[in-house]
């Protein structure tokens, strides 16, 4: 004996047509094309903010050195910074931190983007002992108009 045949569904069959699926794919593609660059920009900004925070922390470190020694450049071996790359935690590093100029009464700290990373063209960040901040936004090595602050 054979199994009974189910009654035929009257009207439209259930499911999606190829056209409906293609429209959904196109809409998702457009949303992704808009969202991904915004996401990348947000990531770049957060990495830059981390470098700024590290520079501020190093500025406090330099002020402690000055308070203890009455100079930014104490006698003895070269001053080693407690942080040399950002972020401090994790494996991916995006900025090299360094003390670029130091005398008894002045210092300049900088965060240079590491080449080969997504931050490579982000520009150099600097801060000095007076608290003056500079961001070379266009990465040309000069202080252009509008680059005298973070």
HUQUI-V45251 format. One record per helix or strand. SS is the DSSP state (alpha for helix, beta for strand). FROM is the first residue (numbers start at 1). LEN is the number of residues. If there is no record, write none. Layout:
ss | from | len
SS | FROM | LEN
SS | FROM | LEN
This chain:
ss | from | len
alpha | 18 | 52
beta | 85 | 2
beta | 95 | 8
beta | 107 | 7
beta | 125 | 4
beta | 133 | 3
